[in-house]
């Protein structure tokens, strides 16, 4: 494995996080791409009660799946296992559960489900992952596809009034926005945090804030990223924004300004946070514990900061004046 390949890991992987001198951070995008579909083409048909989503609340990539599962009302169809906020070099662990074992899968480490799928599995043990409870083996950890399949393949199990997060008419625009948000923002904060040289860091920093300025301008005149309702694009951006001030601003040196100092983005983030299905999936303490404890190369003391003050997340945002409705003609999920 090259130094660059080692540097590709992030907090949703347990191969370790590395700051490699002289290297630019590059994310590992090689996942188990098996899909759960209506027709079961890959051997895994949609079936209520069969699959368990394993998703740590600390991880932004996993947090997306928790949000979409809740927005669509898939709680009864797909169970949820939640590892704790920290992990060692081997695997995410179920230390929040009694006896440190997932109550459905009966395992202590997510690693066990990956090895059930492939005893020689050598890549990162990542969340989110979907496990087939009939075999105990991971089906997929391909996080971008998981949420799209929740929207498309699992429609028969959506709650009444569930939003269409990936509407056909807007897919091209959603895909375009998502590509830029992923490369420049979702992944951009990591490119800053794990830069291996001053030049790599400064280039990543400039790219990140160029994209945030673009989003600030875009969201000044429209309530949501694409269209008049929440979509997959909003879910993908939100999980980075909600971690920005508590983690990325200081820990990853993304410190040109705080999220709270960008009026449109801060209002937009609060609007989503106060929308059922978004803020009620967030655990700021787990988020901070994860980044500041696991990333020892960045924070060797493992001290977790007390701040920032989180009271602002529940203040009025005034975004209703821009029009649009989060759920369109649908309804919000019931209280968690």
PyMOL commands that set and color helices and strands:
alter all, ss='L'
color gray80, all
select helices_A, chain A and resi 3-6+60-72+98-100+110-117+143-152+155-157+168-186+188-193+198-218+232-248+259-261+263-273+279-281+284-294+311-314+319-322
alter helices_A, ss='H'
color red, helices_A
select strands_A, chain A and resi 51-54+79-81+129-132+137-140
alter strands_A, ss='S'
color yellow, strands_A
deselect
rebuild
show_as cartoon
